[in-house]
């Protein structure tokens, strides 16, 4: 079987939420795997990290791809949002589905969207390039079927895996250090602050997944799951005061299709 797992980077000003993350450079948004499109309202659920949610929401109001939004719940620097898109929004993940593929992970770095995708063959991957070319979407292959699989199973996002692996390849972890954070950022073609976040969070997840002794399973779950007790039989961080009444009934497992 010649199936392919690839990490790609796509960019276009009309891709959903791009204007928002351009406005709030501290923001990182990621579709929630356990949530999907509301069949009645065509809603999309994302986990959002931001240093300034006021700025993030002002970006949403000015974003021509966002018709409506609602902050569902927030804890510290993370929140769950529900979005509805305008007709001007371009969505790339449906094309992954049309290529008989699966979007395994989607996350932004600056205004780039890093996607880890599985497709049954290279012909299906070529379809994505043809779609991108036809729609003036910038697309770049970042990694394909290589030793990124060594980091599978540790809870890292595609962005975090790419940052950690590029840092490893560049010699960032050598003693003495052979590459600086600026060098890693240059390889990723992003700013130094934008490279620092996924590298730091990726290393943290690796440590929690391999060395943490107290309840590591709970630590590996996404933070929003720990708020509401989703993904395991463990209690929510809010104890008996689970905010289920604040979560739409449409939250369910359907994958990442139609989100970005």
Secondary structure, 3 states (H helix, E strand, C coil): CCCEEEEEEEECCCECCHHHHHHCCCCEEEECCCCCCCCCCCCEEEEEECCCHHHHHHHHHHCCCEEEEEEEEEECCEEEEEEEECCCCECCHHHHHHCCCEEEEEEEECCEEEEEEEECCHHHHHHHHHHHHHCCCEEEEEEECCHHHHHCCCCCCHHHHHHHHHHHHHCCCCCCCCCCHHHHHHHHCCCHHHHHHHHHHHHHHHHHHHCCCCCHHHHHCCHHHHHHCCCCCCCCCCCCCCHHHHCCCCCCCCCCCCCC
